[in-house]
Amino acid sequence: MRIVHRCPDKTADISSARGTAFRELRRLLLWLLVVAVIVYFSVGLGTDFVVSRISFAAEAKLFGTLSFAQSPDAQKAPCLGRVRRVLSVLSSDPAVPPLPYRLVLIEERRPNAFAFPGGMIGVSSGLLEALPEEIGLAFVLGHELGHFQYRDHLRGLGRAVGAGLGFSLLLGGRMGGDSVAKMLHFVLQRGYSRHREEAADRFGVALVYRVYGKTEGVDRLFTLLSGRDKAPAWAYMFATHPSPSRRIEKLKAYAAELAGRR
């Protein structure tokens, strides 16, 4: 038997499979993004539909038992008396939702406040130290009352649960599906959260203006936070809240708008 060595006319293109893999990966990522957007907005529409049909009375019944473990001394803290007085003045405004508001004091140095369904408002000890003036404190409380008015806490809860279920069903929890779902929800939720924060800011400014007849000092907290803020502007692209400097600009603009209506 005679063996003849010949060079092949054409060489195999080993890079073609690699190019196909990259195309398939891009197609998969695009498909995931499109489906994630559809799921997110579908869940958002469904959540808004349900929340709009939950009355404030029903919310109070559903979440009225929600509480934080606190010592009796925390509830009797003198600083909370000042907060209760300001909250009582603000809640008498017709625009404030009729909920049984409860205050919770959090021992934390960082100035912070939050709202939970059912009328619970939490304030940190650092916030009360940073805001000795009534107008500054009134704005922060008014901001939280704005979240109740717009049902942001219920909408956020519904979107988080609905999107989590939707992404879990879609990805099946396989191949890091849970991590991908969390990442997609995180990215899609950023813009919505910032929008709701700005709406609550506007509600708080308008409420302070109606109750106190002035807005000087509503930006006190953000002025303090802006002085401590070391993060670059681009970092707030991924934050749920606008930057303090941006919020100060918008607060002043809206306050001027309110004053111009007189």
N, C-alpha and C positions, 0 to 999 in steps of 0.2 A: 504494500500500500504506500502510495506516494503522498506525502503531506505538502501542500502548497500554502505558503504564507501570503496573505493578501491584506492590504489596508482597507478598512471599510470606506465605502463611498461617502457615508454621512456619519457624523459622531452623534452620540446620544446627548440631548440637551438636559442635563441634570438640574438646571435651574428652573425648568418649566414647572416642576412640581412645587418648588418653593414659591414661585409667583402665584400659582393657583391657590396655595394655602393662605397667602396674604390677602388675596382677593376674597376668599371665603371668610376670613377673619373680619375684614372690613364690612362685608355684607351682613355678618352675624351681629356686629356691633351696631350697625345702622338699624337693623331689624329690632334689636333690643331697645334702642333709643326711641324708635317710633312707637313700639308697643308700650314702653314705659310712660311716654307722654299721654297716650290714649288712656291707659289705666289711671294715671294720676288725675287727669281732668274729668274722667268719668266718675271716679271716687269723689272728687271735689263737688261736682254737680249733685251727686246723690247725697253727700253730706249736707250741703246747703239746703237741699229740699227737706231733709229730715229735721235739721236744726230749726228751720223757719217755722216748723209746726210744733216745736216744744215751747210751751209758755214758760214765763219766768216762775210761775207757781209750781209747775211740774219740775223745773230745774231745781228749785229749792227742796222739793220732796225727794228727788232722786239723789241729790248730793248733799243734803242738809246734815247728814251724819259724818261727812268727811271731816277729819280733824288731824292735828299733829300732837304728838306727845309733848306736853309742856308742863313745867312745874307750876304750881299755883302762884308762886312769886312772880313768874314771868307775866302772867295775866294781870297782876296787880301793880306792875311797874309804873311809876309815875309818868314816865315818858309816853306810855300808851294813852294816858288820859288826854294829853294834848292831841294825839292822833284821832282819838274818838270824837273830840269836839270838832275838829276840822271835818272829819268824815260826816258827822251829823249835819253840819252846815251844808256841805256839798250835796248830800243825799236828799235834801229837801227840794232840790231843783227838779222840775217835772221831767227833764230829759234823762234823769238817772233811773235805771231799772229798779222796780220795787222788789228787792231781794233782802233777806235777813242778813245784813253784812256782819261779818265777824273778823276781828283783827287777831293776827298772830305775830308775836315778836320773835325774830330769829337772831340769836346771838352770833353776829357775823360782822367783822370790821368793814368789809366791803359794802358800800352803799347799794342797796338792792331792794326791789319790791316785786311782788308777783300776785297774780289772781288765780283762784281755782274755782271750778264750777260750784254753784250754790251760794256764792256770796262771800267766800273766804278771801281775805286780803292779807298777805304777809309783808312785813316790813323788817328790815334788818336794823340792828342797833347802830351800825355804821351810818345808815341813811339818816336816822334821827339826829345823830351827832353832826352830820354834814349839813343838815337843813334846819337851823334854829328858827328861820323866818317862816311865817305862816304861808305866804304865797308860794314859796318853793315847795313846801310840803303839800299844799293843796293841789298843785299841778301834778305831782307824782300820784297822789290818790285819784285825781281826776283822770289821769291816764289809765289807771287800772279800772276805773269805772267805765271808761270808754271800751275796754276789752269786754266787759259784761254787756254793754249796750249792743255791741256788734257780734256778740256770742263767739268771740275769737277762741276762747278756751274750748268750747264745745266743738267748733269747727276743726280746730287743731287736733283734738282728740279723735274725732271721727275720721279725719284724713289720715292720721298716723295708723290707726287700726285698719281702716279700709285698704290703704295702700300696702300695708304690711301683708294682709291676707291676699290681696291681688297679686303682688309680686311673688309670694310664696307659692301660690297655685300655678303661676306662670312658669317659674323657674324650678319648682319642685324641690327646692332645698339641695339640689345636686351641684357638684362642681363649684362650690362656693357661692351658690345661688343666693343664700341669705345675705352674704356680704355685698354682692352685687345689688340686691334689692335695697339694702340700707344706703348704699352709695347713691343710687338713682333717686331715691326718695329725698336724701339730703340735698342733692343738687337742685331738684325741682322745687323743694320747699323754701329755698332761700328767698327768692323774689316775693313769694306770697307773704312770708313772715315780715319782711321789711315793709311791704305795703300796709299790712295790718298795724304795725308799730307806728307808722306815720299817721294813719287814720286815728289811732288812739291819742297821739300827740295833739292833733287838731281838736279832738273832743275835749281833752283836758284844758287846752288854752281857752276854748270857747266857754267851758263851764266856769273856769276861774274868772273870766271876764264878766259873765252874767252875775255871779255871786258876789264878787268883790269890786267890780267896776273898774278893774285895772289888770294889767298883765306884767308889770315890771317885776322881775324876779322869777318868772316861770322857767327861765333857762339856767337857774342857779346850779342845779345838779349837773347838767351837761357841761357847764363852764368848769366845774371842779373836775369832772371826768376827763375833759379835753386837756386840762393841764397835766394830768397824769398819764395820758394816752401816749404810748410810745410806738404803737403799731403803725406801719405805713398805710397810706390810703388804699392801696390795692388789696390789703388783707381783708377789708370789709366787703369785698366781692363775695366772700364765702360766709359772711356773718348773717345772723338772723335779724340784727338790729343795724340801722344806719350808724355811721360814725358820729361821735359827739359833736364835732364841728359842723357836720352837715345838719344835724338836728337843731343846733343853735340857729343856723341860718334860716331854716324853715320856720322855726318857732317865732323868730323876730318878724319874718315876712307875714305870717298869719296874724300875729298880734297887731301889726300895722294895718293889715286888712280889716280887722275887727274895729280898730279905732277909727278908720276911715268911713265906716258905715254909720257913725253917730250923726 
